[in-house]
Each structure stands twice: as structure tokens, then as C-alpha cells.
Amino acid sequence: MDKVKSYYFDNIKNIYPLHLILFIFTPIIIGFFIDFDLSNERDIIINLIWIPLFTIPYLLYPKKIIYYFITILFFVSGFINLTHWLILDGPITITSLLVISNTNLNESIEYLSLKSTFKLLILFPYTYFFIRSLKIKKQDYNKPNYYIYVIIALISIIFISENVIRHRLIRKGSPLLVKVGASFINEMKMFNEFSKKTLPRKIQASSSTIDNQTFVLILGESANKKHMSIYDYKRKTSPLLGKRKDIIRVNNTVSPYSNTINSVLTILSESNLENKISFNNSIDIIDVFHAAGFKTYWISNQSPIGVWDNVVTSFAKKSDVVKFVNISSNSSFEATLNVSYDSKLFTPFISALKESVPKKFIVLHLMGSHSSYKKRYPSDYRVFENETSGQEKTIAQYDNSILYNDFIVDSLLNSLKSHGTGLSSAVYISDHGENVYDEKNNVGHNYTGKLPNANVEIPFIVWLSPQFKNTYTSQTNTILNNVNTPFVSDDLFHSIINLNNIETPTLDTTRSIFSKGFNSFRKRILEDGKEYHQN
């Protein structure tokens, strides 16, 4: 009996080598200890199904190159998953890959310094065992039981085939890294297709305004409203905006996503969390304003070069006038590490305001509070310092960036007030928020599991000229009445069209917070599939 047990155990051990089991299941086991709710028992079954499909070929054709390939493949997969769990306390997600894709080595090192933890020491024995496994020699058995191989292979094939037939192999039948990687590739294909479109669509839209009209969209970056004193933050991070009597603060706004690209695309297009119209097929805000007879401007302090920035750059290129002031970097990666203060936007903005054109739509894309925070403000704004711990220092640097952003937005509004003509209005809104140790002891806008409120709670400020208020008294009162109404920024597209009194079949006034017919009962189910609730 002992010989029989030993015989079958040895055959099973061939199909499920111990070192491959270690590489695959260590991240899953660690995940159970870090956050049981984020762990998925199904991953164990899926990995047990896939391992034989890689190991049985080696048993039938035992070559070192095959052994090395299989071992390295499983180690790399496990190492990525394990590192993600140790640093971010959760399994790898498409959001993580979107963030990583916009990160270079220097930024990664800086980010890891923020995330440094003794848990990372687990990677050393994990890697050591991998090195040792490369030297392990396959044991030979006199009478291998190929029936066991066939049975296990059939189980794997049946499971995979069933998922293929039901069109859910990637979604439900693949290891986590494969599933996330496939989603990432699909996102890249979609964005690459979108980036080829640089001309406004021909759509039906018209402006009912006779007077000169200027609308300015100030698109912020990574601003968490709860780090702004105008939203009751403990530090005076927005003293200038706090003194203004001519702005309307909208108080209950969240972004649909916690990454720049998806948030910006939904802010600027008819695509939203619910209709799920692809960005390739969406009418966007440039299309609408162009068709309504506005001259369009895009003035940006973000880099026009980069994998994901090319999509936003495509938006920019649809404008009549495009100006990128951040040209000190060779890529979007470098742009986050180099200094390019948002004050660079002042001169081209004033030039656009002074241009003799009856109707203007101007987008100002800020660098805002993009990490690295300490690179976002000049030395004059190093106000919050003398912090002792690393976390406190990071929070202080972020708050300094918010303080400088207060100066930028205030200055831009002053320029519009001084040089704008006729009916002038402006909106300042951030693409998404930023978690600066506000929740889950995390910094950045990545997340696992439930989307942290800090990632999506954003400032939303409206400025209206005296002439606008006098001309559109009812609409101004509607805006004032809706300042505490729940809102998701993927409906800003409709709100901006409504604010500028543009008539187009694309406009849905139930999605405009500037309309009396705004649907305030919309459930705010964000990118994580869960409904947002204020803390």
C-alpha cells in the first residue's frame, strides 16, 4: 500500500512540481493574510487547472530549455502578483497597469520609497527558491503512469473548453495576470484607434447667444478636495479662492474613475459609466463647440508625448489652436519628474483671451498635483514643512502643491475677469482625486478592492461674469440651488453644453447639473462597480 501511495504521489508531484506550486500559490496565500475579502479562492482552482498544461509537455519531452521556460514563466507571474500584494495590499488590476504604464524607473523608485515596508523582505526567500529551482534535476521514474497524466490533462482541457464555448475564457477561466493583461491590451488597442482621429466630427449644434461669449474649462490634475481649505481642510491651502465672492463651489462631486485617461475622456465626451459608449464612437466637447461656431483652444502644461497622453493629445489636436507649454521633457514619463510650473499657461491664455473672436472655448490643462508632488510648486510655496515622518512629509508636499494650484486657478480666473468679453464663464474641475494617506494607508490614485473616496472626491468650481449672471438669472439660480446635489463628472459634458446655451440633439438636460431638470437621483456606481457614499 505504501508503495502504491508513493508511486501515485510521485506522478502527481511530477504534474504539480513543488516549486511551481510555491511560485503560484505564495501570492494567493499571502493575499489571504493581507486582506481576505480581496482574495479569491477561485484563483486556486484556475491555477491548478493550468499548471498541467505547461508541465505535462516537459514530462513527455524532458528538455532543459522547456524546464527553464516553465519555471521562469511561473516565477515571473508569481513575483508580479506577490509584489503587488505586498506593496498595494491587493491583487493586480487593470487600474494598476494603467498607472504602471505611465511610470518610468526613477518614478518607480520614488514611489517604492513611499511604499517601503518590511513585508517586501518576503521577496528575498521567494527569489532565492527560484534560483535554487533552476538547478533542480528532474527525477526519473521507472514506470510513469501516463493514465494519471491523461486524466488530469482531460480535466484541464474540459474546464478550458467549457469556458471557451461560453465565451468567458479570459474573464472566468484564466489566471488573474492573464485576465488583467488581456484587458490592458484591449484598452491600448482602443486608445490607439482613438488617437488617429484628429478632426472634429460634423454634428448638429448651434449657439443661441448673440453676444460675444467665452467659456474656459480649467482641467486640474490629482486634486483631492478634502485637502483644500475651501472644502474645510485644516490647512489654509486655498486662501485666494477662499476670499473670492464671485465663484460658486459645487460640493458633492466625484470622478467616475481614479485614473486620468478614463476620467478625462468621460469628462470631455458623451461616454459615461452607464451608456458605455466607446470613446471611439463618442461625440466629444470639441465636436460640439466647433459645430456651434466657437473657436477652440487647447493650452496644456502636460506633455503631448507618451503612451496614454497621445489620446488626450488627439483631443487637443482637434482644436483650432493647440499650445503645449511643457516641452522640457522627452516623454510624459519625464514630464512628471521635471519642473514645468502651471504659471507657464498665463501668457498663452491671455493671448487667447485678447484674440478678436466672437465665441471662444478654451481648455487649460494643468499639471496640478501630479506626483511627484514636490516638483509641482516653486520654493516660494514650501509653506507646510518641518514634518518628521515620511508620511507627514509627503502630505506636506501634496498640500504645498494644492496651495500653488490655488494661486494658479485664482490667477486664471483674474485673467478671464480682466480680459474676457461679453458672456464669460469658467469651470475648474480635477480629473480625479488623490489618496494621500487619507484611506488605507496609501498614497496615489491606485487602489484594490473598493475604490477609496479620496481617489474620486474632486473640486468643482464655477465662475460667471456679471453679464452672464444678469443675462441668465434663472440658470444662475439653478446652479446655486444645485451646489450640494450629488454629481459625477462624466456628466460634465452635458453640463458644459447646457451652461453655454448650445442647442444640439446630443444634449441630455437630465444629466446637466446646470439644468432644473437634472436627475439628482442617479446612483453613483463608479469604476469599481460599487455605489459611492460620502464618509
C-alpha positions, 0 to 999 in steps of 0.5 A: 500500500505504501508503495502504491501511495508513493508511486501515485504521489510521485506522478502527481508531484511530477504534474504539480512540481513543488516549486511551481506550486510555491511560485503560484500559490505564495501570492494567493496565500499571502493575499489571504493574510493581507486582506481576505475579502480581496482574495479569491479562492477561485484563483486556486482552482484556475491555477491548478487547472493550468499548471498541467498544461505547461508541465505535462509537455516537459514530462513527455519531452524532458528538455532543459530549455522547456524546464527553464521556460516553465519555471521562469514563466511561473516565477515571473507571474508569481513575483508580479502578483506577490509584489503587488500584494505586498506593496498595494495590499491587493491583487493586480488590476487593470487600474494598476497597469494603467498607472504602471504604464505611465511610470518610468524607473526613477518614478518607480523608485520614488514611489517604492520609497513611499511604499517601503515596508518590511513585508517586501523582505518576503521577496528575498526567500521567494527569489532565492527558491527560484534560483535554487529551482533552476538547478533542480534535476528532474527525477526519473521514474521507472514506470510513469503512469501516463493514465494519471497524466491523461486524466488530469490533462482531460480535466484541464482541457474540459474546464478550458473548453467549457469556458471557451464555448461560453465565451468567458475564457479570459474573464472566468477561466484564466489566471488573474495576470492573464485576465488583467493583461488581456484587458490592458491590451484591449484598452491600448488597442482602443486608445490607439484607434482613438488617437488617429482621429484628429478632426472634429466630427460634423454634428448638429449644434448651434449657439443661441447667444448673440453676444460675444461669449467665452467659456474656459474649462480649467482641467486640474490634475490629482486634486483631492478636495478634502485637502483644500481649505475651501472644502474645510481642510485644516490647512489654509491651502486655498486662501485666494479662492477662499476670499473670492465672492464671485465663484460658486463651489459645487460640493458633492462631486466625484470622478467616475474613475481614479485614473486620468485617461478614463476620467478625462475622456468621460469628462470631455465626451458623451461616454459615461459609466452607464451608456458605455459608449466607446470613446471611439464612437463618442461625440466629444466637447470639441465636436460640439463647440466647433459645430456651434461656431466657437473657436477652440483652444487647447493650452496644456502644461502636460506633455503631448508625448507618451503612451496614454497622453497621445489620446488626450493629445488627439483631443487637443489636436482637434482644436483650432489652436493647440499650445503645449507649454511643457516641452522640457521633457522627452516623454510624459514619463519625464514630464512628471519628474521635471519642473514645468510650473502651471504659471507657464499657461498665463501668457498663452491664455491671455493671448487667447483671451485678447484674440478678436473672436466672437465665441471662444472655448478654451481648455487649460490643462494643468499639471496640478498635483501630479506626483511627484508632488514636490516638483509641482510648486516653486520654493516660494510655496514650501509653506507646510514643512518641518514634518518628521515622518515620511508620511507627514512629509509627503502630505506636506508636499501634496498640500504645498502643491494644492496651495500653488494650484490655488494661486494658479486657478485664482490667477486664471480666473483674474485673467478671464475677469480682466480680459474676457468679453461679453458672456464669460464663464469658467469651470475648474474641475480635477480629473480625479482625486488623490489618496494621500494617506487619507484611506488605507494607508496609501498614497496615489490614485491606485487602489484594490478592492473598493475604490477609496473616496479620496481617489474620486472626491474632486473640486468643482468650481464655477465662475460667471461674469456679471453679464452672464449672471444678469443675462441668465438669472434663472440658470444662475439660480439653478446652479446655486440651488444645485451646489450640494446635489450629488454629481459625477463628472462624466456628466460634465459634458452635458453640463458644459453644453447646457451652461453655454446655451448650445442647442444640439440633439446630443444634449441630455438636460437630465444629466446637466447639473446646470439644468432644473431638470437634472436627475439628482437621483442617479446612483453613483456606481463608479469604476469599481462597480460599487455605489459611492457614499460620502464618509 
